[in-house]
Structures are given as C-alpha cells and as structure tokens.
Amino acid sequence: MVIKDAVFIKSVASRDGFLKSEKPIIAIAGKSNVGKSTFINMLANKNKLAKTSNTPGRTRLINYFDFGECIVADLPGYGFAKVSKSEKEKWAHLMEQFFAETEIAHVFSLVDIRHDPTQDDYMMVNYLYQYALPLSLIATKADKLGKSKVKPQAQAVANKLKVGAGNIIPVASLVRKGREEVLDKMSAIIENFYALKNETDEE
C-alpha cells in the first residue's frame, strides 16, 4: 500500500459527527501516551498530520484522517489516571457508540512493548473480541528495547492478550521500523473489506 497524501478530515466529540464512508475505516485504539499520533504520522509519512503531545490524555476527540484507500479513525486514549471519573465515563460512552454505529474494517490496538499490558489494555481487547471486531496488536516503542528482545517480548505481550503471534507487529514510529509491515496489513484489510462487500452486494 502506498500512502500518497493523507489528510486530516475532522474531529468529533459526539455521535452526531461520526463519519459515514464507503471506504474501509480502520480504528486506532490505545492507552494515553502509547504513541497513537506518532504511529499515524509514521504511516502517513508526515511529521505533523496527527498532533502529538507529551501530556497524556490530550486526545479527547475522535480524529478522522483520509489515507486515500481507507479512513483512519484515531480514538481517544484511555487509562489516564488524572482524568475525572465523569470524563472517563463520557469517553467510554463515546467509544461504545462509535463501535456500535460505525462499520469498522479493523482495529489496530496499540500497546507499549516495554511493559505488560495494563488492565485497560485487557479491557479494550476483550471488548473487541466480545463484539467480534477484527484486530491486530501494534507493539509500540520497539526501539527502546535491544533488538534481540523485541521478538520474544512481542510474543509475551501477544500471549497475555491471547492474540496470535502473527497478529502483533512491533513498531518504532520515530525511526519508521515496522511501517512496511503495517502498510501490508492495511492492504490486506482493504482487499478483504471490498471482497466481503462484493459478496454482500451479490446476495
């Protein structure tokens, strides 16, 4: 897959703004400060497409980006302790509405490869399994580990979250490690989306 010119579409704070698209929608989920914005910028090959911040919990909206062949939806980061209970509940409700009302082709669930999955990571992956939403794990910040440790640590994270070892991709967004593997995955997702759509149209 070749990304020619990814562009920001809009940010939404409620279900009224959910984007409806004929293109496949790939959602990006992950805890606050796991590197979602940096990951999106890596895929787009643009440094400032998605706004990054050193302050966890900054992304409180769903941000949509047009990647040409697909739409990428950047979801609010979860698990930030300093956010109020009411704010967390608001985000959770928005996410439930998003997953219930959006036709999602795939979810990239981002986890920090350096650490065991958090309770919030478990909850997110279990939620996606419960609603039969296809997902892949993206293990971020792989450049923070020695090269020999990346594969076994990715395997360990996948095992804990009960995801197949072939469905986790280690990435190091700042140095573009893992970019081609993710783009190949996106190509397969897009191809599968249209194949299923054609089957449905023929019925």
Secondary structure, DSSP 4 states (H G I P E B T S, - for coil): ---S--EEEEEESSGGG----SS-EEEEEEBTTSSHHHHHHHHHT-SSSSPP-SSTT---SEEEEE-SSSEEEEPPPB--TTS-HHHHHHHHHHHHHHHHHS--SEEEEEEETTSPPPHHHHHHHHHHHHTT--EEEEEE-GGGS-HHHHHHHHHHHHHHTT--GGGEEE-BGGGTBTHHHHHHHHHHHHHHHHHHHHHHHH-
